[in-house]
Amino acid sequence: LGCSRSRWMCFILLGVVSTVCFLCVCVWISLFCDQQHAGDQPNLRQFLRNFTFGAHRGLADEAPENTLAAFEYSAKLGSTFVEFDLEMTADNTPVLMHDDTVDRTTNGTGFIGQLDDDYVFSLNTAAKFKNGNFSVQKVPTLEEAVLLIKKLNMKMIIDVKRSDSKVIDAITSLFEKYPDLYDTVAVSSFHPQVAFKIVKADPKIITGHTWCRGYLYQQNCDDPTPRYNFSLFHYGAIIVENIYHWLLHDVIINFTGARLILAERRLVSQDYIDYANKRGLHVVVWTVNKLSEQEYFYKVLRCAFMSDHLTDFVNNNF
Protein backbone atom coordinates (compact mmCIF):
# COMPACT_ATOMS: atom_id res chain seq x y z
CA LEU A 1 0.00 0.00 0.00
CA GLY A 2 2.85 2.39 0.83
CA CYS A 3 4.55 1.85 -2.54
CA SER A 4 1.26 2.29 -4.39
CA ARG A 5 0.57 5.51 -2.51
CA SER A 6 4.05 6.85 -3.27
CA ARG A 7 3.66 6.10 -6.97
CA TRP A 8 0.23 7.72 -6.94
CA MET A 9 1.61 10.85 -5.30
CA CYS A 10 4.46 11.00 -7.80
CA PHE A 11 2.04 10.74 -10.71
CA ILE A 12 -0.09 13.54 -9.29
CA LEU A 13 2.94 15.76 -8.73
CA LEU A 14 4.21 15.05 -12.22
CA GLY A 15 0.79 15.83 -13.63
CA VAL A 16 0.50 19.10 -11.73
CA VAL A 17 3.97 20.28 -12.72
CA SER A 18 3.54 19.19 -16.34
CA THR A 19 0.18 20.91 -16.61
CA VAL A 20 1.42 24.14 -15.08
CA CYS A 21 4.51 24.15 -17.30
CA PHE A 22 2.41 23.46 -20.38
CA LEU A 23 0.05 26.32 -19.52
CA CYS A 24 3.01 28.62 -18.87
CA VAL A 25 4.45 27.80 -22.29
CA CYS A 26 1.08 28.40 -23.96
CA VAL A 27 0.62 31.75 -22.24
CA TRP A 28 4.23 32.61 -22.94
CA ILE A 29 3.90 31.99 -26.66
CA SER A 30 0.65 33.93 -26.89
CA LEU A 31 2.12 36.91 -25.05
CA PHE A 32 5.66 37.18 -26.27
CA CYS A 33 6.17 35.45 -29.58
CA ASP A 34 5.78 38.68 -31.59
CA GLN A 35 7.64 41.02 -29.26
CA GLN A 36 10.66 42.87 -30.58
CA HIS A 37 13.62 43.72 -28.38
CA ALA A 38 13.36 47.27 -27.04
CA GLY A 39 17.04 47.88 -27.65
CA ASP A 40 19.20 50.38 -25.79
CA GLN A 41 17.29 53.25 -24.23
CA PRO A 42 19.38 56.44 -24.27
CA ASN A 43 17.24 57.93 -21.50
CA LEU A 44 18.15 55.08 -19.12
CA ARG A 45 21.54 56.60 -18.36
CA GLN A 46 19.92 59.89 -17.45
CA PHE A 47 17.34 58.11 -15.30
CA LEU A 48 20.02 56.28 -13.32
CA ARG A 49 22.09 59.42 -12.72
CA ASN A 50 21.93 60.42 -9.02
CA PHE A 51 19.62 57.45 -8.40
CA THR A 52 20.71 56.16 -5.00
CA PHE A 53 18.06 55.93 -2.27
CA GLY A 54 14.33 56.38 -2.50
CA ALA A 55 11.02 56.48 -0.70
CA HIS A 56 8.86 53.35 -0.86
CA ARG A 57 5.25 54.51 -1.25
CA GLY A 58 6.59 57.94 -0.34
CA LEU A 59 8.10 56.81 3.01
CA ALA A 60 5.14 54.81 4.30
CA ASP A 61 6.41 54.75 7.92
CA GLU A 62 7.03 58.48 8.12
CA ALA A 63 4.12 59.95 6.17
CA PRO A 64 0.75 58.77 4.86
CA GLU A 65 1.66 56.46 1.99
CA ASN A 66 1.07 57.45 -1.63
CA THR A 67 0.18 61.06 -0.79
CA LEU A 68 1.48 64.41 -1.96
CA ALA A 69 2.52 65.18 1.62
CA ALA A 70 4.64 62.02 1.66
CA PHE A 71 6.43 63.04 -1.53
CA GLU A 72 7.16 66.51 -0.15
CA TYR A 73 8.52 64.93 3.03
CA SER A 74 10.66 62.55 0.98
CA ALA A 75 12.15 65.45 -0.93
CA LYS A 76 13.01 67.28 2.30
CA LEU A 77 14.99 64.23 3.44
CA GLY A 78 16.93 64.19 0.18
CA SER A 79 15.37 61.14 -1.49
CA THR A 80 16.55 60.83 -5.06
CA PHE A 81 13.47 58.91 -6.16
CA VAL A 82 10.04 57.82 -4.97
CA GLU A 83 8.02 54.70 -5.67
CA PHE A 84 4.23 54.76 -5.69
CA ASP A 85 1.34 52.47 -6.61
CA LEU A 86 -1.23 52.90 -9.35
CA GLU A 87 -4.89 51.89 -9.31
CA MET A 88 -7.97 52.87 -11.33
CA THR A 89 -11.32 54.15 -10.04
CA ALA A 90 -14.69 53.04 -11.40
CA ASP A 91 -14.56 56.18 -13.59
CA ASN A 92 -11.23 54.98 -15.04
CA THR A 93 -9.24 57.72 -13.35
CA PRO A 94 -5.67 56.65 -12.49
CA VAL A 95 -5.01 57.30 -8.80
CA LEU A 96 -2.44 56.36 -6.18
CA MET A 97 -3.41 53.42 -3.99
CA HIS A 98 -1.48 50.31 -2.96
CA ASP A 99 -4.31 47.95 -2.06
CA ASP A 100 -7.28 47.04 -4.22
CA THR A 101 -9.48 48.43 -1.44
CA VAL A 102 -9.36 51.79 0.34
CA ASP A 103 -10.04 50.27 3.77
CA ARG A 104 -6.49 50.06 5.18
CA THR A 105 -5.30 53.60 4.47
CA THR A 106 -8.41 55.81 4.35
CA ASN A 107 -11.61 56.57 6.24
CA GLY A 108 -13.62 54.85 3.51
CA THR A 109 -14.39 51.32 2.46
CA GLY A 110 -14.73 49.37 -0.76
CA PHE A 111 -12.80 48.19 -3.78
CA ILE A 112 -11.12 51.12 -5.50
CA GLY A 113 -12.16 49.84 -8.92
CA GLN A 114 -15.81 49.94 -7.86
CA LEU A 115 -15.75 53.45 -6.36
CA ASP A 116 -16.50 56.59 -8.37
CA ASP A 117 -14.29 59.66 -8.39
CA ASP A 118 -16.56 61.73 -6.15
CA TYR A 119 -16.29 59.17 -3.38
CA VAL A 120 -12.58 58.45 -3.82
CA PHE A 121 -11.61 62.12 -3.78
CA SER A 122 -13.68 62.72 -0.65
CA LEU A 123 -11.53 60.29 1.35
CA ASN A 124 -8.79 61.20 3.80
CA THR A 125 -5.70 59.07 3.20
CA ALA A 126 -4.12 60.33 6.42
CA ALA A 127 -7.04 59.17 8.56
CA LYS A 128 -5.36 55.99 9.80
CA PHE A 129 -1.74 57.16 9.82
CA LYS A 130 -0.38 56.90 13.38
CA ASN A 131 3.26 57.99 13.13
CA GLY A 132 2.71 61.73 12.99
CA ASN A 133 0.19 64.52 12.59
CA PHE A 134 -0.79 65.31 9.03
CA SER A 135 -3.62 67.39 7.68
CA VAL A 136 -6.32 65.82 5.55
CA GLN A 137 -4.76 64.21 2.48
CA LYS A 138 -6.90 63.33 -0.50
CA VAL A 139 -6.16 60.47 -2.88
CA PRO A 140 -3.88 61.96 -5.58
CA THR A 141 -4.39 61.38 -9.26
CA LEU A 142 -1.48 59.99 -11.23
CA GLU A 143 -0.99 63.31 -13.00
CA GLU A 144 -1.02 65.31 -9.76
CA ALA A 145 1.61 63.05 -8.23
CA VAL A 146 3.87 63.04 -11.27
CA LEU A 147 3.79 66.81 -11.67
CA LEU A 148 4.62 67.39 -7.99
CA ILE A 149 7.45 64.85 -7.91
CA LYS A 150 8.88 66.30 -11.10
CA LYS A 151 8.78 69.76 -9.51
CA LEU A 152 10.57 68.33 -6.46
CA ASN A 153 13.34 67.06 -8.78
CA MET A 154 13.04 63.38 -7.89
CA LYS A 155 12.86 60.33 -10.15
CA MET A 156 9.81 58.04 -10.04
CA ILE A 157 8.97 54.35 -10.18
CA ILE A 158 5.31 53.57 -10.86
CA ASP A 159 4.27 50.18 -9.48
CA VAL A 160 1.51 48.67 -11.61
CA LYS A 161 -0.74 45.91 -10.27
CA ARG A 162 -2.44 44.78 -13.50
CA SER A 163 -1.88 44.89 -17.23
CA ASP A 164 -5.30 45.80 -18.60
CA SER A 165 -5.43 48.25 -21.47
CA LYS A 166 -6.91 51.12 -19.44
CA VAL A 167 -3.91 51.14 -17.11
CA ILE A 168 -1.43 50.95 -19.99
CA ASP A 169 -3.22 53.73 -21.88
CA ALA A 170 -3.26 55.96 -18.79
CA ILE A 171 0.50 55.63 -18.43
CA THR A 172 1.47 56.02 -22.08
CA SER A 173 -0.82 59.02 -22.57
CA LEU A 174 0.89 60.75 -19.65
CA PHE A 175 4.28 60.34 -21.34
CA GLU A 176 2.81 61.73 -24.56
CA LYS A 177 1.55 64.77 -22.67
CA TYR A 178 4.82 65.32 -20.76
CA PRO A 179 7.76 64.08 -22.90
CA ASP A 180 10.35 65.03 -20.26
CA LEU A 181 9.08 62.09 -18.18
CA TYR A 182 11.09 59.68 -20.33
CA ASP A 183 14.21 60.67 -18.36
CA THR A 184 12.64 60.62 -14.92
CA VAL A 185 9.96 57.89 -14.73
CA ALA A 186 10.10 54.08 -14.85
CA VAL A 187 7.22 51.59 -14.74
CA SER A 188 7.56 48.27 -12.92
CA SER A 189 5.37 45.32 -11.99
CA PHE A 190 5.39 41.74 -10.75
CA HIS A 191 3.61 40.90 -14.00
CA PRO A 192 5.87 40.76 -17.10
CA GLN A 193 2.90 41.58 -19.31
CA VAL A 194 3.05 45.15 -18.02
CA ALA A 195 6.57 45.77 -19.34
CA PHE A 196 5.69 43.90 -22.53
CA LYS A 197 2.65 46.08 -23.24
CA ILE A 198 4.30 49.34 -22.17
CA VAL A 199 7.37 48.82 -24.36
CA LYS A 200 5.22 47.65 -27.25
CA ALA A 201 3.14 50.83 -26.98
CA ASP A 202 6.11 53.15 -26.42
CA PRO A 203 9.68 51.73 -26.53
CA LYS A 204 11.10 54.90 -24.97
CA ILE A 205 9.49 54.22 -21.59
CA ILE A 206 11.84 52.61 -19.05
CA THR A 207 10.36 49.46 -17.53
CA GLY A 208 11.26 46.96 -14.84
CA HIS A 209 10.29 43.64 -13.30
CA THR A 210 9.56 43.38 -9.58
CA TRP A 211 10.51 40.12 -7.89
CA CYS A 212 10.80 38.34 -4.56
CA ARG A 213 11.43 34.77 -3.48
CA GLY A 214 8.25 32.95 -2.51
CA TYR A 215 5.96 35.05 -4.69
CA LEU A 216 4.29 31.97 -6.17
CA TYR A 217 4.17 29.70 -3.11
CA GLN A 218 3.94 32.03 -0.06
CA GLN A 219 1.02 34.18 1.05
CA ASN A 220 3.13 37.20 0.14
CA CYS A 221 6.76 38.28 0.07
CA ASP A 222 6.83 38.95 3.83
CA ASP A 223 4.61 36.10 5.00
CA PRO A 224 6.19 32.63 4.61
CA THR A 225 2.87 30.87 5.24
CA PRO A 226 2.28 28.49 2.30
CA ARG A 227 -0.16 29.78 -0.29
CA TYR A 228 -1.56 26.28 -0.83
CA ASN A 229 -2.68 23.88 1.90
CA PHE A 230 -2.25 20.85 -0.35
CA SER A 231 1.45 19.94 -0.20
CA LEU A 232 1.63 18.80 -3.81
CA PHE A 233 0.45 22.20 -5.00
CA HIS A 234 2.91 23.89 -2.63
CA TYR A 235 5.94 21.94 -3.88
CA GLY A 236 4.72 22.20 -7.44
CA ALA A 237 4.61 25.98 -7.04
CA ILE A 238 8.18 25.96 -5.70
CA ILE A 239 9.35 24.08 -8.79
CA VAL A 240 7.48 26.44 -11.10
CA GLU A 241 8.92 29.48 -9.29
CA ASN A 242 12.49 28.20 -9.67
CA ILE A 243 11.88 27.80 -13.38
CA TYR A 244 10.30 31.24 -13.56
CA HIS A 245 13.22 32.80 -11.66
CA TRP A 246 15.58 31.63 -14.39
CA LEU A 247 13.17 32.66 -17.14
CA LEU A 248 12.73 36.12 -15.64
CA HIS A 249 16.43 36.95 -15.66
CA ASP A 250 17.58 35.07 -18.75
CA VAL A 251 14.64 34.91 -21.14
CA ILE A 252 11.78 37.24 -20.29
CA ILE A 253 13.86 40.41 -20.34
CA ASN A 254 14.82 39.71 -23.93
CA PHE A 255 11.15 39.87 -24.90
CA THR A 256 9.83 42.62 -22.64
CA GLY A 257 12.71 45.07 -22.99
CA ALA A 258 12.78 45.75 -19.23
CA ARG A 259 16.04 47.20 -17.91
CA LEU A 260 15.35 47.37 -14.18
CA ILE A 261 14.93 44.51 -11.73
CA LEU A 262 13.29 45.53 -8.45
CA ALA A 263 14.49 42.77 -6.14
CA GLU A 264 13.44 42.10 -2.56
CA ARG A 265 16.37 42.83 -0.24
CA ARG A 266 17.02 39.20 0.81
CA LEU A 267 17.75 38.31 -2.81
CA VAL A 268 20.46 40.88 -3.32
CA SER A 269 24.19 40.30 -2.94
CA GLN A 270 27.22 41.32 -4.96
CA ASP A 271 26.90 38.08 -6.91
CA TYR A 272 23.27 38.82 -7.71
CA ILE A 273 24.08 42.35 -8.84
CA ASP A 274 26.84 41.02 -11.10
CA TYR A 275 24.47 38.33 -12.40
CA ALA A 276 21.84 40.96 -13.25
CA ASN A 277 24.30 43.45 -14.73
CA LYS A 278 25.66 40.84 -17.13
CA ARG A 279 22.13 40.49 -18.45
CA GLY A 280 21.66 44.21 -18.91
CA LEU A 281 19.60 44.67 -15.76
CA HIS A 282 20.06 47.40 -13.16
CA VAL A 283 19.10 46.35 -9.63
CA VAL A 284 16.88 48.40 -7.32
CA VAL A 285 16.40 46.90 -3.83
CA TRP A 286 13.21 46.94 -1.75
CA THR A 287 12.18 47.40 1.05
CA VAL A 288 15.24 48.22 3.18
CA ASN A 289 14.23 49.59 6.59
CA LYS A 290 17.15 48.63 8.85
CA LEU A 291 19.90 51.26 9.05
CA SER A 292 22.69 48.66 8.86
CA GLU A 293 21.23 47.21 5.65
CA GLN A 294 20.65 50.66 4.16
CA GLU A 295 24.30 51.56 4.70
CA TYR A 296 25.41 48.19 3.30
CA PHE A 297 23.52 48.68 0.05
CA TYR A 298 24.53 52.34 -0.17
CA LYS A 299 28.22 52.15 0.80
CA VAL A 300 29.32 48.58 0.04
CA LEU A 301 27.19 47.34 -2.84
CA ARG A 302 26.50 50.84 -4.18
CA CYS A 303 23.06 49.68 -5.18
CA ALA A 304 19.94 51.86 -5.26
CA PHE A 305 17.42 50.99 -2.57
CA MET A 306 14.02 52.15 -1.39
CA SER A 307 12.73 52.33 2.16
CA ASP A 308 9.71 53.16 4.29
CA HIS A 309 11.96 55.03 6.72
CA LEU A 310 14.93 57.23 5.80
CA THR A 311 15.37 59.74 8.62
CA ASP A 312 18.01 57.73 10.52
CA PHE A 313 19.88 56.91 7.32
CA VAL A 314 19.98 60.55 6.23
CA ASN A 315 20.99 61.80 9.69
CA ASN A 316 23.77 59.22 9.87
CA ASN A 317 25.24 59.85 6.43
CA PHE A 318 24.62 63.44 5.38
Secondary structure, DSSP 8 states (H G I E B T S, - for coil): -HHHHHHHHHHHHHHHHHHHHHHHHHHHHHHHTT-------HHHHHHHTT--EEEETTTTTTS-TTSHHHHHHHHHHT-SEEEEEEEE-TT--EEE-SSSBSTTTSS--SBGGGS-HHHHTT--TTTT--SS--------BHHHHHHHHHHTT-EEEEEES---HHHHHHHHHHHHH-GGGGGTEEEEESSHHHHHHHHHH-TTSEEEEEE-TTTTTBSSSS--SBS-SSHHHHHHHHHHHHHHHHHIIIIIHHHH---EEEEEGGG--HHHHHHHHHTT-EEEEE---SHHHHHIIIIIS--EEEES--HHHHHHH-
